Amino acid sequence: MKWSEKAWEEIQPIYNNIIKMPFIQELATGTLDVEKFKYYLQQDAHYLEYFARVLAVISAKTRDVDTMLDFIRFSEGAIVVERALHDSYFKDYNISDRVAMSPACNHYVHYLQSTVYMADSAVGMAAVLPCFWIYKKVGDYILSIQKKENNQYQNWIAAYAGEEFGLLVNKAVSICDEVAKNSTPSQQQCMTEAFITASRLEFIFWDSAYKLEKW
């Protein structure tokens, strides 16, 4: 069994809880309170800036040139592609003010930063993987149950359930499997622990948006 298959088994209960969340269910039906979605977008904008940076750090730390180039592309995609989606919603909702980072967002980005800087690159790769993989799984899930008619969140759903994003996710998963094959059992365990922690933080991030979390 591949490392990714074992790792996903570990976080399956977390994922099951994520897709049951009111935020996700209401996003699918288009009934999510706009203020909660706006909060989510503003926090995700903060998150993506840090996420792009940690992807660039992973790129700099890896010795394999192909993997280095892949993570450079991932970093570029976080800024260019996903930010374009955010900007379109910012314009639609007339969002101009930059809000403070929420406790959940702060926790998540600093966990990623400390892990990527302090741990070896394989563990860093595992830590950023949930943001790719869980988003794709959630996007596919929403696509399967969504109410398309008059759903103002359709563009968001289409972006994360789309084929282009799916290719990026498959690449990220395959890279983690490849580095895991060349890692010791102890290193693989560290990868799995980082993957689990980041998956928990994905849940907390969405939950905080639904609750409009404040300091």
C-alpha positions as CSV (number, residue, x, y, z in Angstrom):
1,M,0.0,0.0,0.0
2,K,1.3,3.5,-0.9
3,W,2.1,6.0,1.8
4,S,-0.7,8.2,0.5
5,E,-3.3,5.4,0.8
6,K,-2.3,4.7,4.4
7,A,-2.2,8.4,5.3
8,W,-5.7,8.9,3.8
9,E,-7.0,6.1,5.9
10,E,-5.7,7.9,9.0
11,I,-7.6,11.1,8.1
12,Q,-10.8,9.5,6.7
13,P,-12.7,10.3,9.9
14,I,-11.5,14.0,9.7
15,Y,-12.6,14.2,6.1
16,N,-16.0,12.6,6.9
17,N,-16.5,15.3,9.5
18,I,-15.5,18.0,7.1
19,I,-18.1,17.1,4.4
20,K,-20.8,17.0,7.1
21,M,-20.0,20.6,8.2
22,P,-22.7,23.2,7.8
23,F,-20.2,25.3,5.8
24,I,-19.8,22.6,3.2
25,Q,-23.4,21.5,3.1
26,E,-24.7,25.1,2.7
27,L,-22.0,25.9,0.1
28,A,-23.3,23.0,-1.9
29,T,-26.9,24.2,-1.8
30,G,-26.0,27.9,-2.2
31,T,-27.6,28.7,1.1
32,L,-24.4,29.6,3.0
33,D,-24.6,33.1,4.6
34,V,-22.7,35.5,2.4
35,E,-21.0,37.1,5.4
36,K,-19.6,33.7,6.3
37,F,-18.3,33.2,2.8
38,K,-16.8,36.6,2.7
39,Y,-15.1,35.9,6.0
40,Y,-13.7,32.7,4.5
41,L,-12.4,34.5,1.4
42,Q,-10.7,37.1,3.5
43,Q,-9.0,34.5,5.6
44,D,-8.1,32.3,2.7
45,A,-6.4,35.3,1.0
46,H,-4.1,35.5,4.0
47,Y,-3.6,31.8,4.0
48,L,-2.7,31.6,0.3
49,E,0.1,34.2,0.7
50,Y,1.7,32.0,3.3
51,F,0.9,28.8,1.5
52,A,2.7,30.1,-1.6
53,R,5.7,31.0,0.5
54,V,6.0,27.6,2.2
55,L,5.7,25.8,-1.2
56,A,8.6,28.0,-2.4
57,V,10.6,26.9,0.6
58,I,9.9,23.3,-0.1
59,S,11.1,23.9,-3.6
60,A,14.3,25.4,-2.4
61,K,15.0,22.6,0.1
62,T,14.5,19.6,-2.3
63,R,17.5,18.2,-4.2
64,D,15.5,16.8,-7.1
65,V,15.2,19.3,-9.9
66,D,11.9,18.0,-11.2
67,T,10.4,18.2,-7.8
68,M,11.8,21.7,-7.3
69,L,10.1,22.8,-10.5
70,D,6.8,21.2,-9.5
71,F,6.7,23.1,-6.2
72,I,7.6,26.3,-8.0
73,R,4.6,25.8,-10.2
74,F,2.5,24.9,-7.1
75,S,3.6,28.2,-5.5
76,E,2.8,30.2,-8.6
77,G,-0.6,28.5,-8.9
78,A,-1.5,29.4,-5.3
79,I,-0.9,33.1,-6.1
80,V,-2.0,33.5,-9.7
81,V,-4.8,31.0,-10.2
82,E,-6.5,30.8,-6.8
83,R,-6.0,34.5,-6.1
84,A,-7.8,35.3,-9.4
85,L,-10.8,33.4,-8.1
86,H,-10.7,35.3,-4.8
87,D,-10.3,38.6,-6.6
88,S,-13.4,38.0,-8.7
89,Y,-15.4,37.3,-5.5
90,F,-13.9,40.3,-3.8
91,K,-15.1,42.5,-6.6
92,D,-18.6,40.9,-6.6
93,Y,-18.9,41.4,-2.9
94,N,-17.2,44.8,-2.8
95,I,-14.5,43.7,-0.4
96,S,-11.7,46.1,-0.2
97,D,-10.6,46.2,3.4
98,R,-7.9,43.8,4.6
99,V,-9.1,42.2,7.8
100,A,-6.9,40.8,10.6
101,M,-5.9,37.2,10.4
102,S,-8.2,34.9,12.4
103,P,-6.9,32.6,15.2
104,A,-7.5,29.5,13.1
105,C,-5.7,31.0,10.1
106,N,-2.9,32.2,12.2
107,H,-2.5,28.7,13.8
108,Y,-2.6,27.0,10.4
109,V,-0.1,29.1,8.5
110,H,2.4,29.2,11.4
111,Y,2.1,25.4,11.7
112,L,3.0,25.1,8.1
113,Q,5.8,27.6,8.3
114,S,7.4,26.0,11.3
115,T,7.1,22.5,9.8
116,V,8.5,23.4,6.4
117,Y,11.4,25.4,7.8
118,M,12.4,23.0,10.6
119,A,11.6,19.5,9.3
120,D,13.0,17.8,6.3
121,S,11.4,18.4,2.9
122,A,9.4,15.2,2.9
123,V,7.6,16.1,6.1
124,G,7.0,19.6,4.7
125,M,5.5,18.1,1.5
126,A,3.1,15.9,3.7
127,A,2.1,19.0,5.7
128,V,1.0,21.0,2.6
129,L,-0.7,18.0,1.0
130,P,-4.1,18.3,2.7
131,C,-4.7,21.7,1.2
132,F,-4.4,20.1,-2.2
133,W,-6.0,16.8,-1.6
134,I,-8.9,17.6,0.8
135,Y,-9.9,20.6,-1.3
136,K,-10.1,18.4,-4.3
137,K,-12.1,15.7,-2.5
138,V,-14.4,18.3,-1.0
139,G,-14.9,19.9,-4.4
140,D,-15.8,16.6,-6.0
141,Y,-18.2,15.8,-3.1
142,I,-19.9,19.2,-3.5
143,L,-20.1,18.7,-7.2
144,S,-22.0,15.4,-6.7
145,I,-24.6,16.9,-4.4
146,Q,-24.7,20.6,-5.3
147,K,-27.8,22.6,-6.3
148,K,-26.6,24.3,-9.4
149,E,-29.5,26.6,-10.0
150,N,-28.8,30.1,-8.7
151,N,-25.9,28.9,-6.6
152,Q,-23.7,32.0,-6.2
153,Y,-20.8,29.8,-5.2
154,Q,-20.7,27.9,-8.4
155,N,-17.3,29.3,-9.5
156,W,-15.7,28.2,-6.3
157,I,-17.1,24.7,-6.7
158,A,-16.0,24.5,-10.3
159,A,-12.5,25.6,-9.5
160,Y,-11.8,22.9,-6.9
161,A,-13.7,20.1,-8.7
162,G,-12.1,20.9,-12.0
163,E,-9.8,18.7,-14.0
164,E,-6.9,21.2,-14.0
165,F,-6.8,21.3,-10.2
166,G,-7.1,17.6,-10.1
167,L,-3.9,17.2,-12.1
168,L,-2.1,19.4,-9.6
169,V,-3.4,17.3,-6.7
170,N,-2.4,14.0,-8.4
171,K,1.1,15.4,-8.9
172,A,1.4,16.4,-5.3
173,V,0.2,13.0,-4.0
174,S,2.6,11.2,-6.3
175,I,5.5,13.3,-5.2
176,C,4.7,12.4,-1.5
177,D,4.5,8.7,-2.4
178,E,7.9,8.9,-4.2
179,V,9.7,10.6,-1.3
180,A,8.0,8.3,1.2
181,K,9.5,5.3,-0.7
182,N,12.9,6.7,-0.1
183,S,12.4,7.6,3.5
184,T,12.9,5.5,6.7
185,P,9.9,4.2,8.6
186,S,10.5,7.0,11.2
187,Q,10.5,9.7,8.5
188,Q,7.3,8.2,7.0
189,Q,5.7,8.4,10.4
190,C,6.6,12.0,10.7
191,M,5.1,12.6,7.3
192,T,1.9,10.9,8.4
193,E,1.7,12.9,11.6
194,A,2.2,16.2,9.7
195,F,-0.5,15.2,7.2
196,I,-3.0,14.4,10.0
197,T,-2.3,17.7,11.9
198,A,-2.8,19.7,8.7
199,S,-6.0,17.9,8.0
200,R,-7.3,18.8,11.4
201,L,-6.4,22.4,10.7
202,E,-8.4,22.2,7.5
203,F,-11.5,21.4,9.5
204,I,-10.8,24.1,12.0
205,F,-10.3,26.7,9.2
206,W,-13.7,26.0,7.7
207,D,-15.3,25.8,11.1
208,S,-13.9,29.2,12.1
209,A,-15.4,30.8,9.0
210,Y,-18.8,29.4,9.8
211,K,-18.6,30.7,13.3
212,L,-17.1,34.1,12.2
213,E,-14.3,33.5,14.7
214,K,-12.8,36.4,16.6
215,W,-9.9,36.8,18.9
